[in-house]
Amino acid sequence: MASVQGEPPAKALKHGVQNKGAAKPKGRSINTLTVEQLESDVISQLAAENWSGSTAKSFSSEIVENIYTNELGAVKKVMMLEVSQYLEKYLWKFYVPHKSSLSHVISIMIMVNEKFRERVPAWEAFKNSPDNFPGFFEDVTRLIISPDSLSYKSQTVVLVFLIHIFNSLEVDLIRQHAQKLVSLSIWTNLKPGRLSELYKETPKMKKFMSAIKKQDGRLSKEELQKAVFERQFLYRLITERFYPTLHSITEKDSTDKTHYCERVLELLIDLQAQLPTRRFLNTLLDDLHVVVTCKRSLVFQKGSKLFSQLLDMLEFYVGFEINDLTGEPMTDKEMTDIHYRRIRALQKAAFCNFGEELRRFALSNVASIDSDGSLYKYLSPLDDKQLSALAVKLSLIPEPPSEADEVEFGSYTKTYNKEFLLDLMVFRYERRLSQIEAINEMPLYPTEAIVWDENIVPGDYYSGQGCLALPKLNLQFLTLHDYLLRNFHLFRLESTYEIRQDIEDAVYRMKPWISESDTTLFGGWARMAQPIEGFNVVEVAKPKLGENHPARVRADVSILLNTRGNIRNEWESLRKHDVAFLITVRPNNTTSVRYNFKGDFIPQVGLLYVRGCEIEGMLDADGRVIEEGPEPRPQLRGNVRTFRVWLDPNQYKRDMTSHEGGQEDVYGTFNIIMRRKPKENNFKAVLETIRDLMNTECVVPDWLQDILLGYGDPGSAHYSTCVTYSC
């Protein structure tokens, strides 16, 4: 590996420091407002004439229509309207339920969404004048169910507003209306067979449902229609709006439909991630097979990466280890018992109805048939009618209509075809990793796939308008495990953002180019990174009992420290447990091409792989690790230094599995090692601590756990409320 030492130009250093983060996308700028812009813009003039000041102004629907048509499409214009208090002094002040125009209603939602984007209090205007809010909320919900006159961009605005609604349940005004959409009455949308099974599991729910029916009998016609609309809202949103849009997306479609579907998934994730909203909704989503339907869509298979990431989050929360009705966390044994009950029900139905075709399947032990491959193997020989009949017996799909009704029967067979039914069976009955097993098999170091994925690690110029596949730190959490897991992911991604900045800065300074012999040449140097002279994996320990990844993976990394004395001392002073990163770059640019520090980073430097490692120590002349202690460190000859490092066993297993599948061996390609400042490099220890906590049966006092999860009174944790005992 060739290396050329040289002082990088001052201009390059300047750009390298200022552009440590992701490159600035073309056509995007930071959303800021100046005083001159505020004073000279037409919006300021409109505000001064119509709603600024303390005196009441008359209302003109033409002004609302004009602003909606011409101004609300630009972020800076919306910011100016927010500064001028357009929502408080004009839109909400003159709103009339069920009579205000469509533009008026959507304008209110756009301004509320802007308040959330700017992270300012959003509901103050509604709390100060709450009389019209019930009518406004009804207008919004009816608008999202039947938005025939709305574009997908406008429908997305309504969805974002609804997401903010369900993330603001701590506001009494919001909660008393939003809770009606996710109450027990939504179970009226379940299939009769599924509802009967639920009544057998929890008989008291049948009494509650009977009470709801009796209460319906005492309502007036208008009240009953409103109650039915509220309990069917989410069901209709999924079946009448989301599914048709999802199935209508083609490869040539615009991105508006995809963004709409992504926002629907974000809404469902937020509803599933809070116990008050998931208690009855989770059963409805399972009955509608939302995850399976989304996985079979074109947008998942060939389309949006963000959609796939959001669907993974939704699938995680659909199967979260919690009792939806009681809110109690479930143990691995309880989850295993549920899995075994489902498999036994499947085997019983198979034996009773398809004894000849599925006899071997019905009589096999559970462990031999509950993998996805085994389920496909045993169920694939069944034809469409047999699979459909089996799914009906298990209350997974409704009874088929009469074949005499060709339209209904054709639609039924098209929806519940063999491929869909196989995917549904596998999704419901396959064995899944427990949450603890999944977190234990997750690599702690970020890779190139995560570091530059702006869906989960947004760049410096993220405006807050787009959807991100990130867990949210709400006021409430499902369980203590959920609380720790969300913090684990967010801290990991926050560290990844800083790591991305350091990698881009170091690699830019090293100036990787391709030489005439197709080798990588470094035309610069970096204090925090060095070219790798040699890399060898020296130990792969056998897995521990019950694990499927190596117990330990160690490697030797050799570098040439042909640098100034102070930099050499910094590298030789790397301590045990310091974290470093191994990087592979294969640039396409020759030495005559200059780097554009405002352009995209990865295509310019040809970055391929990033892997983390942990320093065990520097090797002496005999190849032994130099232990830290009071003894003076041995003096090594020459400029070559070799460090022994620990690699991430989980990541190593994944890479070796990919290599066996025909992909490149990552560990034979590294050509840069990068270190970080010790004060900024403790993320691995923090992540390990959180993971260890999740593996430990924490004994947390009830009052403290309730406060952490957002269900208790924060004042109860104050020392003045604690009971003291005297000796």
GIRAGI-V906218 format. One record per residue. RES is the residue in three letters. PSI is psi as a letter, one per 40 degrees, with the letter a starting at -180 (NA if undefined). Layout:
# GIRAGI-V906218
<<RES/PSI> <RES/PSI>>
This chain:
# GIRAGI-V906218
<<MET/h> <ALA/i> <SER/h> <VAL/h> <GLN/h> <GLY/i> <GLU/h> <PRO/i> <PRO/i> <ALA/d> <LYS/d> <ALA/d> <LEU/d> <LYS/d> <HIS/d> <GLY/d> <VAL/d> <GLN/d> <ASN/f> <LYS/d> <GLY/a> <ALA/i> <ALA/i> <LYS/h> <PRO/i> <LYS/i> <GLY/e> <ARG/h> <SER/i> <ILE/h> <ASN/g> <THR/i> <LEU/i> <THR/i> <VAL/d> <GLU/d> <GLN/d> <LEU/d> <GLU/d> <SER/e> <ASP/i> <VAL/d> <ILE/d> <SER/d> <GLN/d> <LEU/d> <ALA/d> <ALA/d> <GLU/d> <ASN/d> <TRP/e> <SER/i> <GLY/i> <SER/e> <THR/i> <ALA/h> <LYS/i> <SER/i> <PHE/i> <SER/h> <SER/d> <GLU/d> <ILE/d> <VAL/d> <GLU/d> <ASN/d> <ILE/d> <TYR/d> <THR/d> <ASN/d> <GLU/d> <LEU/e> <GLY/e> <ALA/h> <VAL/d> <LYS/d> <LYS/d> <VAL/d> <MET/d> <MET/d> <LEU/d> <GLU/d> <VAL/d> <SER/e> <GLN/f> <TYR/d> <LEU/d> <GLU/d> <LYS/e> <TYR/d> <LEU/d> <TRP/d> <LYS/d> <PHE/e> <TYR/h> <VAL/h> <PRO/h> <HIS/e> <LYS/d> <SER/i> <SER/i> <LEU/d> <SER/d> <HIS/d> <VAL/d> <ILE/d> <SER/d> <ILE/d> <MET/d> <ILE/d> <MET/d> <VAL/d> <ASN/d> <GLU/d> <LYS/d> <PHE/d> <ARG/d> <GLU/e> <ARG/f> <VAL/i> <PRO/h> <ALA/d> <TRP/e> <GLU/d> <ALA/d> <PHE/d> <LYS/d> <ASN/d> <SER/g> <PRO/e> <ASP/d> <ASN/e> <PHE/d> <PRO/d> <GLY/d> <PHE/d> <PHE/d> <GLU/d> <ASP/d> <VAL/d> <THR/d> <ARG/d> <LEU/d> <ILE/d> <ILE/d> <SER/g> <PRO/f> <ASP/d> <SER/e> <LEU/i> <SER/i> <TYR/d> <LYS/d> <SER/d> <GLN/d> <THR/d> <VAL/d> <VAL/d> <LEU/d> <VAL/d> <PHE/d> <LEU/d> <ILE/d> <HIS/d> <ILE/d> <PHE/e> <ASN/e> <SER/f> <LEU/e> <GLU/e> <VAL/h> <ASP/d> <LEU/d> <ILE/d> <ARG/d> <GLN/e> <HIS/d> <ALA/d> <GLN/d> <LYS/d> <LEU/e> <VAL/f> <SER/i> <LEU/d> <SER/e> <ILE/e> <TRP/e> <THR/e> <ASN/e> <LEU/i> <LYS/i> <PRO/d> <GLY/d> <ARG/d> <LEU/d> <SER/d> <GLU/d> <LEU/d> <TYR/d> <LYS/d> <GLU/d> <THR/g> <PRO/d> <LYS/d> <MET/d> <LYS/d> <LYS/d> <PHE/d> <MET/d> <SER/d> <ALA/d> <ILE/d> <LYS/d> <LYS/d> <GLN/d> <ASP/d> <GLY/e> <ARG/e> <LEU/i> <SER/i> <LYS/d> <GLU/d> <GLU/d> <LEU/d> <GLN/d> <LYS/d> <ALA/d> <VAL/d> <PHE/d> <GLU/d> <ARG/e> <GLN/e> <PHE/d> <LEU/d> <TYR/d> <ARG/d> <LEU/d> <ILE/d> <THR/d> <GLU/d> <ARG/d> <PHE/d> <TYR/d> <PRO/d> <THR/d> <LEU/d> <HIS/e> <SER/e> <ILE/h> <THR/i> <GLU/d> <LYS/e> <ASP/i> <SER/i> <THR/e> <ASP/d> <LYS/d> <THR/d> <HIS/d> <TYR/d> <CYS/d> <GLU/d> <ARG/d> <VAL/d> <LEU/d> <GLU/d> <LEU/d> <LEU/d> <ILE/d> <ASP/d> <LEU/d> <GLN/d> <ALA/e> <GLN/h> <LEU/d> <PRO/d> <THR/d> <ARG/e> <ARG/d> <PHE/d> <LEU/d> <ASN/d> <THR/d> <LEU/d> <LEU/d> <ASP/d> <ASP/d> <LEU/e> <HIS/f> <VAL/d> <VAL/d> <VAL/d> <THR/d> <CYS/d> <LYS/d> <ARG/e> <SER/i> <LEU/d> <VAL/d> <PHE/d> <GLN/d> <LYS/e> <GLY/b> <SER/h> <LYS/d> <LEU/d> <PHE/d> <SER/d> <GLN/d> <LEU/d> <LEU/d> <ASP/d> <MET/d> <LEU/d> <GLU/d> <PHE/d> <TYR/d> <VAL/d> <GLY/f> <PHE/i> <GLU/g> <ILE/i> <ASN/h> <ASP/d> <LEU/d> <THR/d> <GLY/e> <GLU/h> <PRO/i> <MET/i> <THR/i> <ASP/d> <LYS/d> <GLU/d> <MET/d> <THR/d> <ASP/d> <ILE/d> <HIS/d> <TYR/d> <ARG/d> <ARG/d> <ILE/d> <ARG/d> <ALA/d> <LEU/d> <GLN/d> <LYS/d> <ALA/d> <ALA/d> <PHE/d> <CYS/d> <ASN/d> <PHE/f> <GLY/d> <GLU/d> <GLU/d> <LEU/f> <ARG/d> <ARG/d> <PHE/d> <ALA/d> <LEU/e> <SER/i> <ASN/i> <VAL/d> <ALA/d> <SER/e> <ILE/e> <ASP/e> <SER/i> <ASP/d> <GLY/d> <SER/d> <LEU/d> <TYR/d> <LYS/d> <TYR/d> <LEU/e> <SER/d> <PRO/e> <LEU/i> <ASP/a> <ASP/d> <LYS/d> <GLN/d> <LEU/d> <SER/d> <ALA/d> <LEU/d> <ALA/d> <VAL/d> <LYS/d> <LEU/e> <SER/f> <LEU/d> <ILE/i> <PRO/i> <GLU/i> <PRO/i> <PRO/i> <SER/i> <GLU/e> <ALA/d> <ASP/g> <GLU/d> <VAL/d> <GLU/d> <PHE/d> <GLY/d> <SER/d> <TYR/d> <THR/d> <LYS/d> <THR/d> <TYR/g> <ASN/i> <LYS/d> <GLU/d> <PHE/d> <LEU/d> <LEU/d> <ASP/d> <LEU/d> <MET/d> <VAL/d> <PHE/d> <ARG/d> <TYR/e> <GLU/i> <ARG/h> <ARG/i> <LEU/i> <SER/i> <GLN/d> <ILE/d> <GLU/d> <ALA/d> <ILE/d> <ASN/d> <GLU/e> <MET/h> <PRO/i> <LEU/d> <TYR/h> <PRO/i> <THR/i> <GLU/d> <ALA/d> <ILE/d> <VAL/d> <TRP/f> <ASP/h> <GLU/e> <ASN/d> <ILE/d> <VAL/g> <PRO/i> <GLY/a> <ASP/d> <TYR/f> <TYR/h> <SER/e> <GLY/e> <GLN/d> <GLY/i> <CYS/h> <LEU/i> <ALA/g> <LEU/i> <PRO/i> <LYS/h> <LEU/g> <ASN/a> <LEU/d> <GLN/i> <PHE/i> <LEU/d> <THR/i> <LEU/d> <HIS/d> <ASP/d> <TYR/d> <LEU/d> <LEU/d> <ARG/d> <ASN/d> <PHE/d> <HIS/d> <LEU/d> <PHE/d> <ARG/d> <LEU/d> <GLU/d> <SER/d> <THR/d> <TYR/d> <GLU/d> <ILE/d> <ARG/d> <GLN/d> <ASP/d> <ILE/d> <GLU/d> <ASP/d> <ALA/d> <VAL/d> <TYR/d> <ARG/d> <MET/e> <LYS/g> <PRO/h> <TRP/i> <ILE/h> <SER/i> <GLU/d> <SER/e> <ASP/f> <THR/i> <THR/h> <LEU/h> <PHE/h> <GLY/e> <GLY/a> <TRP/i> <ALA/i> <ARG/d> <MET/e> <ALA/i> <GLN/i> <PRO/i> <ILE/h> <GLU/d> <GLY/i> <PHE/h> <ASN/h> <VAL/h> <VAL/e> <GLU/h> <VAL/h> <ALA/i> <LYS/i> <PRO/i> <LYS/i> <LEU/h> <GLY/e> <GLU/i> <ASN/e> <HIS/i> <PRO/i> <ALA/d> <ARG/h> <VAL/h> <ARG/i> <ALA/i> <ASP/h> <VAL/h> <SER/h> <ILE/i> <LEU/h> <LEU/g> <ASN/g> <THR/a> <ARG/i> <GLY/d> <ASN/d> <ILE/d> <ARG/d> <ASN/d> <GLU/d> <TRP/d> <GLU/e> <SER/e> <LEU/h> <ARG/i> <LYS/h> <HIS/e> <ASP/i> <VAL/h> <ALA/i> <PHE/h> <LEU/h> <ILE/i> <THR/h> <VAL/h> <ARG/g> <PRO/i> <ASN/e> <ASN/i> <THR/i> <THR/e> <SER/e> <VAL/h> <ARG/i> <TYR/i> <ASN/h> <PHE/e> <LYS/e> <GLY/a> <ASP/h> <PHE/d> <ILE/d> <PRO/d> <GLN/d> <VAL/e> <GLY/f> <LEU/h> <LEU/d> <TYR/i> <VAL/h> <ARG/i> <GLY/i> <CYS/i> <GLU/h> <ILE/h> <GLU/d> <GLY/i> <MET/i> <LEU/i> <ASP/a> <ALA/d> <ASP/e> <GLY/e> <ARG/i> <VAL/h> <ILE/h> <GLU/i> <GLU/h> <GLY/a> <PRO/d> <GLU/i> <PRO/i> <ARG/i> <PRO/i> <GLN/h> <LEU/i> <ARG/i> <GLY/a> <ASN/e> <VAL/h> <ARG/h> <THR/h> <PHE/h> <ARG/h> <VAL/i> <TRP/h> <LEU/i> <ASP/h> <PRO/d> <ASN/d> <GLN/d> <TYR/d> <LYS/d> <ARG/d> <ASP/d> <MET/d> <THR/d> <SER/d> <HIS/d> <GLU/d> <GLY/e> <GLY/e> <GLN/i> <GLU/i> <ASP/h> <VAL/d> <TYR/e> <GLY/e> <THR/e> <PHE/h> <ASN/e> <ILE/h> <ILE/h> <MET/h> <ARG/i> <ARG/i> <LYS/h> <PRO/d> <LYS/d> <GLU/e> <ASN/f> <ASN/e> <PHE/d> <LYS/d> <ALA/d> <VAL/d> <LEU/d> <GLU/d> <THR/d> <ILE/d> <ARG/d> <ASP/d> <LEU/d> <MET/d> <ASN/e> <THR/h> <GLU/g> <CYS/h> <VAL/g> <VAL/h> <PRO/i> <ASP/d> <TRP/d> <LEU/d> <GLN/d> <ASP/d> <ILE/d> <LEU/d> <LEU/e> <GLY/e> <TYR/e> <GLY/i> <ASP/h> <PRO/d> <GLY/e> <SER/e> <ALA/e> <HIS/i> <TYR/d> <SER/e> <THR/e> <CYS/i> <VAL/h> <THR/i> <TYR/h> <SER/i> <CYS/NA>>
